Amino acid sequence: MDKINRLLFFVIFCCTFSVSAEKMEIAFEQYTLKNGMTVILHEDRSAPVAAVMVMYHVGSKNEKPKRTGFAHLFEHMMFQGSANVGDDEHFKMLQEVGANINGTTNEDRTNYFEVVPSNYLELALYLESDRMGFLLPAMTQTKLDNQRDVVKNERRQSYDNQPYGTSSEKISAAMFPAEHPYHWPVIGYMEDLSAAAMDDVQDFFKTYYAPNNACLVIAGDFEKKQTKDWVEKYFGEFSRGKDFDRPRLKPVSLSEDKRMVFEDKVKLPRLYLSWVSAPMNTREDAVLDVLTDILSAGKTSRLYKSLVYEKQIAQSAFAFQGGMEIAGQLELQVTAKPEKTLAEMETAVNEVLDELLNNGVTQKEIDNALTQKEAQLVNGLSTVLGKANQLASYYTYTGDPGNINKELERFKGITAGEILAVAKKYLTAKKIVLSIVPEGKTNLAATNSLQWKGN
């Protein structure tokens, strides 16, 4: 077991706790540097480790048509050295002290994080500040070309050549108009990545990678005064970035069902039903979360019980509510058993949905879903990294990290009547029906499906 795995083992098993979400209170201190960067500190002395997370309020929705993939490309560029740190030194310096390091990008934000032994907290803060303030002087065309090729290869491996890998991309492209910020995939389109010029990339960094568009969270075992001194030393010198307009809530509705079929290198056909739904952190988002758990969480859930267990026509049945910052997607996925058609799947799914829409849900189903939701919330806060991520996310999306202690309140008091009303609002609206079928087997698609025509 190498140093990184030993540290991860230590963090996971020594920093976990078992406690009711209702009784759990995550204490923190929040303050703002003169340059506008928000800092959040959460002390947890249960293990000698600290998590550092920098979350930038920028994701793929901040891109423009024909300039997609920049946010994710920058996730790669941020590990390529700076004016002060050599090309391969950022990773090396942290790995040598046993750190867990990564970065992720989604539609709405980009984050970078490290979990380090407490005595290396200063190193983590220095390296995060270094790439915030000194990345551009070291950015070269060669680095851009190299990382562009890495991202293109990632797209080929994880999307284009992955079974069902472009399904989400196709659904979003069909659901959202071409100018909508959620129309394109986070990883971007190949042609846009190829066209990315150095000036475009530098402008993107200057606009969005500024301290006033960032939140720094430190969670774990640290001495507060010393840590504040380090934060000021390493981040306080940077200038505030220019203001910019953020994408706002954009109501979207479909005027008709869009029924599409795409032939892929898959063995089993899969059906996707997707509706425009509520954005994150709203009451309807919470209600839809509970609804999708009732539909597909566990072997007694409605879709699983009907399609997988009783009818035995499906390999799997899954539903989820994907609330994002300015819109949401409610999605059902059903993978058929061999020789079963997606027309059969759609009929069976509609029977389950009709039963729910006609007769509602039971209190037992609601209670079970809420119990699962509470367990998920507690599990998400079971490590210092999990708490750092949640504090950063609540600040970024709501402006109040204290919502970490109020999340369960969004789900309190959800009634069968409320679930039925929300289900009728969204599940009876126009939707995307996407059939992914094995090559040469469009006969397995849902009825009236048209061949996929591209973005």
Stockholm file with secondary structure:
# STOCKHOLM 1.0

chainA/1-455         MDKINRLLFFVIFCCTFSVSAEKMEIAFEQYTLKNGMTVILHEDRSAPVAAVMVMYHVGSKNEKPKRTGFAHLFEHMMFQGSANVGDDEHFKMLQEVGANINGTTNEDRTNYFEVVPSNYLELALYLESDRMGFLLPAMTQTKLDNQRDVVKNERRQSYDNQPYGTSSEKISAAMFPAEHPYHWPVIGYMEDLSAAAMDDVQDFFKTYYAPNNACLVIAGDFEKKQTKDWVEKYFGEFSRGKDFDRPRLKPVSLSEDKRMVFEDKVKLPRLYLSWVSAPMNTREDAVLDVLTDILSAGKTSRLYKSLVYEKQIAQSAFAFQGGMEIAGQLELQVTAKPEKTLAEMETAVNEVLDELLNNGVTQKEIDNALTQKEAQLVNGLSTVLGKANQLASYYTYTGDPGNINKELERFKGITAGEILAVAKKYLTAKKIVLSIVPEGKTNLAATNSLQWKGN
#=GR chainA/1-455 SS CCHHHHHHHHHHHHSCCCCCTTTCCCCCEEEECTTSCEEEEEECTTSSEEEEEEEESCCGGGSBTTBTTHHHHHHHHTTSCCSSSCTTHHHHHHHTTTCEEEEEECSSCEEEEEEEEGGGHHHHHHHHHHHHHHSGGGCCHHHHHHHHHHHHHHHIIIIITSTTTTHHHHHHHHHSCTTSTTSSCTTCCHHHHHHCCHHHHHHHHHHHSSGGGEEEEEEESCCHHHHHHHHHHHHTTSCCCCCCCCCCCCCCCCSSCEEEEEEESCSSCEEEEEEEECCTTSHHHHHHHHHHHHHHSSTTSHHIIIIIIISCCEEEEEEEEEECSSCEEEEEEEEECTTCCHHHHHHHHHHHHHHHHHHCCCHHHHHHHHHHHHHHHHHHTSSHHHHHHHHHHHHHHHSCGGGGGTGGGGTTTCCHHHHHHHHHHHHTSCCEEEEEEETTCGGGSCTTCEECCCC
#=GC SS_cons         CCHHHHHHHHHHHHSCCCCCTTTCCCCCEEEECTTSCEEEEEECTTSSEEEEEEEESCCGGGSBTTBTTHHHHHHHHTTSCCSSSCTTHHHHHHHTTTCEEEEEECSSCEEEEEEEEGGGHHHHHHHHHHHHHHSGGGCCHHHHHHHHHHHHHHHIIIIITSTTTTHHHHHHHHHSCTTSTTSSCTTCCHHHHHHCCHHHHHHHHHHHSSGGGEEEEEEESCCHHHHHHHHHHHHTTSCCCCCCCCCCCCCCCCSSCEEEEEEESCSSCEEEEEEEECCTTSHHHHHHHHHHHHHHSSTTSHHIIIIIIISCCEEEEEEEEEECSSCEEEEEEEEECTTCCHHHHHHHHHHHHHHHHHHCCCHHHHHHHHHHHHHHHHHHTSSHHHHHHHHHHHHHHHSCGGGGGTGGGGTTTCCHHHHHHHHHHHHTSCCEEEEEEETTCGGGSCTTCEECCCC
//
